Amino acid sequence: MIIPASSPSVGAARAARRVLPLRARRAGAALFLLLSAGVVAGCDGTIAAPAATTTVTIGGVFSVSGNWATLGVTSKAAMEVGIADVNQSLAAAGSGLRFAADIIDTKLDTALTLAAVRALKAKQVEVVLGPQSSAEVAALKAFVDANGMLVISPSSTAGTLAIANDNIFRLTPSDTLEAVALVALMKADGVKTVIPFWRKDAGNVGLQVATRALFASAGTVKPGVEYAATTTDYAAAVAALKTQVQAAIAERGGTAGVAIAHAGFDEVVDIFNLTSGDPVLSAVRWYGTDGTALSEPLRSYTKAAAFAKQVNFWAPVPGLEDAASPRWQPVATRIAAVAKAQPDAFALAVYDAVWLTAQAYAARGARGDAAALKAAFVTAAGNFYGATGWTKLNPAGDRQFGNFDFFAITQPTTDYRWNLAAQYNTQSGLLTRR
């Protein structure tokens, strides 16, 4: 299916694809709006609450105007839509419990993210949805652990943050599973030599390390090139990358089997603008990761998009199962209408996080007890089937299951679009090209 990634129509189209096939086989019927007298231990999203009127504020920390804003904007909208749906359900049940959102723009900056969480704590906020990157999660971890706050990230993947019994939960699998999918694709494509190229932050370093370790048994992994998260001029990094690619081509006697594995965010646009037209860097295959998959800036900038198409740039994101589309597609369509951009699995995980938080508060019945709230959240996640499927967590508080969809830039007409190119099942090891 071609995805016209340009306007709200992107929302419907990209949502109509997949976003996190998590081993769930149930499709589910309506959409979380069934209420009962008690707290539901099942998977219909039902919550119960006391009759007394009370409003609980949930914090949101997303990059709405900085790097990776494609996700930040849709995450903000997903939280707003989720809050509205939860409150509608509570009102229909005659409950006095309500939820409100306090969302702060982090610009993907670790200092701004920590400041935002501190500000939310000062307002007595106990649960924060976000942030997006592992670097941000790492920056706030000590503070939230020490202050009894719960953080629910939709998109942090760094294996270094897979820590049991802390106050960080992640509704996405850690980087190991994504690396499994990426390496499986590279092997299937006949890649023999990989040159890593990555942004220096916790999440992208983790993806690079995991990919390097897994590919080592199948071929050669060059030292690669790392660039600082604060880099704005990528000329030196690109030059160093070119040197290693030239050496790899010489060793293999040609470009066949040589590939670049990039792990980063929207700075890929600046990088591709530099590499466009380079006879060496445009002659080998490029791969991306979840930080660049479905990037609106990459699709929108013609020069960068043209290069992505030329080098057959494929990037993975967690995907949704088609069988569950009656459950997630209406939500994705509504989020897209608010955000004017398509939500992916990460953004839909924010929507699910709102429901899980509401269930946790309903189950514990009072505020000010972090341990009870944390236990209630884990229980809720273990029994919930939401927009992204089953949300069961592993002992480290990360999503237990996850498969991946690979997207590629295509140009079916005059515009560039993201197109679903392949799907990988991490349980069966099956790679299916679309």
Secondary structure, DSSP 8 states (H G I E B T S, - for coil): -EE-TTSHHHHHHHHTS-S---S-----SS-S----SS---SSS------SS-EEEEEEEEE-SSSTTHHHHHHHHHHHHHHHHHHHHHHHHTT--EEEEEEEEE-TT-HHHHHHHHHHHHHTT--EEE--SSHHHHHHHHHHHHHTT-EEEESS---GGG--TTSSEEESS--HHHHHHHHHHHHHHTT--EEEEEEEESHHHHHHHHHHHHHHTTTSEE---EEEETT----HHHHHHHHHHHHHHHHHHTSSTTEEEEEE-STTHHHHHHHHTT-TTTTSSEEE--TTTTT-HHHHHSHHHHHHHHHTT-EEEEE---GGGHHHHHHHHHHHHHHHTS---HHHHHHHHHHHHHHHHHHHH-SSS-HHHHHHHHHHHHHT-EETTEE--B-TTSBBS---EEEEEEE-SSSS-EEEEEEEEETTTTEEEE-
